[in-house]
Amino acid sequence: MAQDYSTAAESFEENHSYGGPTGPHMDVFRVSAHAELGEREQAGSIVQSLVQSYPDFAVERRLARWFESTDDLQRILDNLHRQGLPR
């Protein structure tokens, strides 16, 4: 996302609407981009869908593999939890 959350959210939503690559990993990034923009309703809706569709997705473990920066990892996890992802 390179901290350009507006462009990231727009790109993620365009990808989603076209049926592009999808899955829990994409939903995680969609939530985080919307949360960073203060779009809580949109982010919360995606979290609800994520939890229902992928109840066993190990978010923290998966994200820890993708991020070298613990600050980036923690920011995304905080966004997810604030939007309703269970701990």
N, CA, C and O of each residue as an XYZ file, in Angstrom:
348
protein
N       0.827     -1.191      0.000
C       0.000      0.000      0.000
C       0.868      1.250      0.000
O       0.414      2.318     -0.411
N       2.099      1.130      0.452
C       3.054      2.244      0.465
C       2.452      3.518      1.055
O       2.805      4.624      0.645
N       1.560      3.362      1.999
C       0.889      4.458      2.702
C       0.057      5.364      1.800
O      -0.328      6.458      2.213
N      -0.221      4.928      0.585
C      -1.162      5.635     -0.297
C      -2.480      4.869     -0.207
O      -2.865      4.142     -1.123
N      -3.156      5.056      0.928
C      -4.315      4.238      1.250
C      -5.499      4.468      0.319
O      -6.257      3.540      0.036
N      -5.657      5.672     -0.148
C      -6.761      5.974     -1.058
C      -6.613      5.188     -2.361
O      -7.561      4.548     -2.815
N      -5.436      5.238     -2.952
C      -5.194      4.493     -4.188
C      -5.271      2.995     -3.933
O      -5.802      2.241     -4.749
N      -4.734      2.573     -2.795
C      -4.766      1.145     -2.464
C      -6.207      0.659     -2.330
O      -6.570     -0.371     -2.898
N      -7.030      1.398     -1.582
C      -8.425      0.988     -1.395
C      -9.151      0.933     -2.735
O      -9.907      0.000     -3.008
N      -8.914      1.934     -3.556
C      -9.553      1.965     -4.878
C      -9.121      0.756     -5.715
O      -9.954      0.120     -6.361
N      -7.841      0.445     -5.703
C      -7.331     -0.697     -6.471
C      -7.874     -2.021     -5.943
O      -8.270     -2.892     -6.718
N      -7.889     -2.166     -4.613
C      -8.417     -3.400     -4.027
C      -9.891     -3.587     -4.369
O     -10.320     -4.697     -4.683
N     -10.666     -2.506     -4.309
C     -12.096     -2.611     -4.612
C     -12.332     -2.888     -6.097
O     -13.238     -3.641     -6.454
N     -11.526     -2.284     -6.950
C     -11.650     -2.556     -8.385
C     -11.339     -4.025     -8.657
O     -12.067     -4.689     -9.394
N     -10.272     -4.525     -8.071
C      -9.911     -5.930     -8.207
C     -11.053     -6.820     -7.717
O     -11.412     -7.799     -8.372
N     -11.613     -6.475     -6.568
C     -12.711     -7.253     -5.979
C     -13.936     -7.262     -6.892
O     -14.565     -8.301     -7.088
N     -14.267     -6.102     -7.445
C     -15.465     -6.012     -8.294
C     -15.305     -6.779     -9.602
O     -16.290     -7.244    -10.174
N     -14.078     -6.911    -10.074
C     -13.824     -7.658    -11.311
C     -13.632     -9.143    -11.067
O     -13.429     -9.909    -12.009
N     -13.695     -9.554     -9.811
C     -13.504    -10.961     -9.493
C     -12.042    -11.376     -9.596
O     -11.728    -12.547     -9.813
N     -11.149    -10.394     -9.436
C      -9.714    -10.660     -9.528
C      -9.260    -11.570     -8.408
O     -10.086    -12.159     -7.712
N      -7.965    -11.690     -8.228
C      -7.493    -12.557     -7.153
C      -8.189    -12.204     -5.841
O      -8.290    -11.038     -5.460
N      -8.656    -13.228     -5.177
C      -9.414    -13.008     -3.958
C      -8.970    -14.007     -2.899
O      -8.241    -14.956     -3.190
N      -9.401    -13.792     -1.716
C      -9.075    -14.685     -0.619
C      -8.865    -13.880      0.635
O      -8.936    -12.651      0.611
N      -8.609    -14.556      1.723
C      -8.484    -13.848      2.997
C      -7.336    -12.855      3.015
O      -7.438    -11.807      3.653
N      -6.251    -13.164      2.329
C      -5.124    -12.238      2.302
C      -5.505    -10.917      1.643
O      -5.067     -9.861      2.100
N      -6.301    -10.949      0.592
C      -6.741     -9.720     -0.068
C      -7.706     -8.958      0.835
O      -7.660     -7.730      0.896
N      -8.573     -9.676      1.532
C      -9.515     -9.021      2.439
C      -8.793     -8.290      3.562
O      -9.216     -7.211      3.976
N      -7.709     -8.872      4.053
C      -6.925     -8.236      5.111
C      -6.432     -6.866      4.639
O      -6.529     -5.881      5.371
N      -5.910     -6.810      3.431
C      -5.394     -5.545      2.915
C      -6.519     -4.560      2.592
O      -6.353     -3.351      2.757
N      -7.655     -5.071      2.134
C      -8.817     -4.201      1.901
C      -9.249     -3.553      3.206
O      -9.477     -2.345      3.255
N      -9.363     -4.350      4.267
C      -9.762     -3.824      5.572
C      -8.794     -2.745      6.030
O      -9.207     -1.663      6.446
N      -7.518     -3.043      5.953
C      -6.528     -2.106      6.459
C      -6.557     -0.789      5.694
O      -6.466      0.276      6.306
N      -6.680     -0.837      4.382
C      -6.724      0.396      3.585
C      -7.940      1.234      3.967
O      -7.824      2.443      4.163
N      -9.101      0.597      4.074
C     -10.314      1.341      4.442
C     -10.226      1.876      5.869
O     -10.678      2.988      6.145
N      -9.654      1.101      6.764
C      -9.508      1.554      8.152
C      -8.586      2.766      8.224
O      -8.868      3.715      8.955
N      -7.498      2.743      7.481
C      -6.573      3.878      7.471
C      -7.249      5.145      6.955
O      -6.875      6.252      7.343
N      -8.236      4.986      6.088
C      -8.980      6.125      5.540
C     -10.142      6.550      6.436
O     -10.840      7.519      6.139
N     -10.346      5.817      7.537
C     -11.446      6.133      8.444
C     -12.782      5.620      7.962
O     -13.824      6.042      8.464
N     -12.773      4.726      7.008
C     -14.005      4.154      6.441
C     -14.378      2.904      7.227
O     -14.275      1.775      6.747
N     -14.814      3.157      8.455
C     -15.060      2.066      9.410
C     -16.174      1.118      8.969
O     -16.066     -0.096      9.147
N     -17.228      1.662      8.404
C     -18.344      0.808      7.998
C     -17.909     -0.179      6.914
O     -18.222     -1.367      6.988
N     -17.196      0.312      5.923
C     -16.695     -0.542      4.845
C     -15.723     -1.579      5.397
O     -15.822     -2.762      5.074
N     -14.790     -1.135      6.225
C     -13.799     -2.044      6.802
C     -14.477     -3.104      7.671
O     -14.134     -4.283      7.592
N     -15.427     -2.692      8.488
C     -16.144     -3.635      9.350
C     -16.918     -4.669      8.568
O     -16.979     -5.835      8.961
N     -17.510     -4.253      7.467
C     -18.248     -5.175      6.610
C     -17.322     -6.234      6.014
O     -17.681     -7.408      5.926
N     -16.142     -5.809      5.610
C     -15.176     -6.754      5.041
C     -14.699     -7.725      6.116
O     -14.533     -8.915      5.846
N     -14.477     -7.227      7.335
C     -14.058     -8.105      8.436
C     -15.134     -9.157      8.696
O     -14.814    -10.333      8.867
N     -16.380     -8.758      8.727
C     -17.465     -9.725      8.965
C     -17.454    -10.810      7.899
O     -17.600    -11.992      8.210
N     -17.284    -10.416      6.657
C     -17.228    -11.378      5.558
C     -16.010    -12.289      5.688
O     -16.100    -13.495      5.456
N     -14.885    -11.711      6.057
C     -13.652    -12.480      6.232
C     -13.831    -13.551      7.307
O     -13.471    -14.710      7.104
N     -14.382    -13.157      8.433
C     -14.573    -14.097      9.548
C     -15.558    -15.204      9.169
O     -15.350    -16.364      9.524
N     -16.617    -14.857      8.457
C     -17.604    -15.861      8.050
C     -17.048    -16.799      6.980
O     -17.276    -18.007      7.032
N     -16.330    -16.249      6.023
C     -15.839    -17.054      4.903
C     -14.597    -17.874      5.241
O     -14.404    -18.966      4.706
N     -13.764    -17.351      6.122
C     -12.495    -18.004      6.441
C     -12.279    -18.030      7.958
O     -11.356    -17.387      8.458
N     -13.109    -18.756      8.687
C     -13.028    -18.718     10.158
C     -11.708    -19.240     10.720
O     -11.349    -18.898     11.847
N     -10.988    -20.049      9.973
C      -9.749    -20.628     10.485
C      -8.500    -19.954      9.917
O      -7.388    -20.449     10.106
N      -8.676    -18.834      9.224
C      -7.526    -18.140      8.645
C      -6.676    -17.543      9.761
O      -7.156    -16.724     10.544
N      -5.423    -17.953      9.832
C      -4.499    -17.500     10.883
C      -3.874    -16.170     10.447
O      -2.761    -16.136      9.923
N      -4.600    -15.095     10.672
C      -4.205    -13.781     10.178
C      -2.823    -13.377     10.663
O      -1.960    -13.041      9.853
N      -2.602    -13.405     11.952
C      -1.333    -12.916     12.484
C      -0.160    -13.740     11.971
O       0.859    -13.184     11.561
N      -0.295    -15.030     11.993
C       0.792    -15.896     11.525
C       1.091    -15.653     10.047
O       2.254    -15.588      9.650
N       0.046    -15.520      9.238
C       0.225    -15.285      7.804
C       0.872    -13.937      7.543
O       1.812    -13.834      6.754
N       0.370    -12.907      8.204
C       0.930    -11.572      7.995
C       2.381    -11.483      8.457
O       3.186    -10.779      7.848
N       2.712    -12.188      9.519
C       4.083    -12.148     10.028
C       5.081    -12.654      8.986
O       6.246    -12.256      9.002
N       4.639    -13.517      8.093
C       5.512    -14.011      7.024
C       5.749    -12.957      5.952
O       6.779    -12.983      5.277
N       4.814    -12.035      5.788
C       4.876    -11.072      4.691
C       5.570     -9.774      5.048
O       6.036     -9.066      4.155
N       5.653     -9.441      6.320
C       6.173     -8.138      6.725
C       7.471     -8.267      7.503
O       7.553     -9.005      8.485
N       8.470     -7.546      7.055
C       9.718     -7.483      7.804
C       9.589     -6.487      8.950
O      10.178     -6.669     10.015
N       8.820     -5.445      8.720
C       8.653     -4.387      9.719
C       7.577     -4.780     10.727
O       6.424     -5.014     10.364
N       7.970     -4.847     11.989
C       6.977     -5.160     13.017
C       6.000     -3.996     13.187
O       4.858     -4.204     13.597
N       6.438     -2.772     12.874
C       5.534     -1.618     12.956
C       4.409     -1.745     11.940
O       3.245     -1.509     12.264
N       4.756     -2.121     10.701
C       3.733     -2.305      9.658
C       2.787     -3.439     10.031
O       1.569     -3.319      9.901
N       3.360     -4.528     10.491
C       2.547     -5.673     10.910
C       1.586     -5.268     12.018
O       0.397     -5.580     11.951
N       2.082     -4.586     13.021
C       1.236     -4.201     14.152
C       0.147     -3.222     13.729
O      -0.982     -3.310     14.212
N       0.470     -2.291     12.835
C      -0.535     -1.320     12.365
C      -1.682     -2.041     11.662
O      -2.848     -1.723     11.895
N      -1.362     -3.003     10.809
C      -2.407     -3.736     10.098
C      -3.221     -4.580     11.073
O      -4.449     -4.610     10.990
N      -2.553     -5.261     11.991
C      -3.292     -6.062     12.981
C      -4.187     -5.184     13.846
O      -5.325     -5.552     14.138
N      -3.686     -4.037     14.253
C      -4.508     -3.112     15.038
C      -5.733     -2.679     14.251
O      -6.836     -2.634     14.796
N      -5.552     -2.359     12.973
C      -6.689     -1.979     12.129
C      -7.718     -3.099     12.075
O      -8.917     -2.853     12.210
N      -7.259     -4.315     11.881
C      -8.167     -5.456     11.788
C      -8.938     -5.662     13.087
O     -10.150     -5.880     13.061
N      -8.256     -5.597     14.206
C      -8.906     -5.819     15.494
C      -9.883     -4.677     15.828
O     -10.957     -4.922     16.377
N      -9.518     -3.461     15.504
C     -10.438     -2.337     15.741
C     -11.711     -2.461     14.909
O     -12.764     -1.949     15.289
N     -11.607     -3.135     13.784
C     -12.771     -3.309     12.915
C     -13.558     -4.578     13.217
O     -14.529     -4.890     12.528
N     -13.136     -5.313     14.254
C     -13.940     -6.447     14.717
C     -13.337     -7.807     14.527
O     -13.981     -8.800     14.866
N     -12.124     -7.913     13.998
C     -11.514     -9.235     13.873
C     -11.191     -9.755     15.268
O     -10.523     -9.075     16.048
N     -11.663    -10.962     15.585
C     -11.393    -11.514     16.918
C      -9.895    -11.706     17.143
O      -9.141    -11.981     16.210
N      -9.486    -11.556     18.387
C      -8.072    -11.781     18.747
C      -7.828    -13.236     18.997
O      -6.704    -13.628     19.311
